[in-house]
Amino acid sequence: MANFTGLSSDFYPLHTDEEFAKQTQFGGRIFHGPGVFAVAAGLESRLGPKRAPRSPSSA
């Protein structure tokens, strides 16, 4: 998380300060939204996209 914080320059306390974040509705720090997308994109590139199963009527 620290690397992504530096890369994005988003130092908002909800992402970086555990004591501050404990006082919020989330109860702790949360990961940056774009960071979640970056992790998901990385996993997809390694594992391949998940394909929806074909329905029997589309054959």
Secondary structure, DSSP 8 states (H G I E B T S, - for coil): -HHHHHHHT---HHHH-HHHHHTSTTSS----HHHHHHHHHHHHHHH--------GGG-
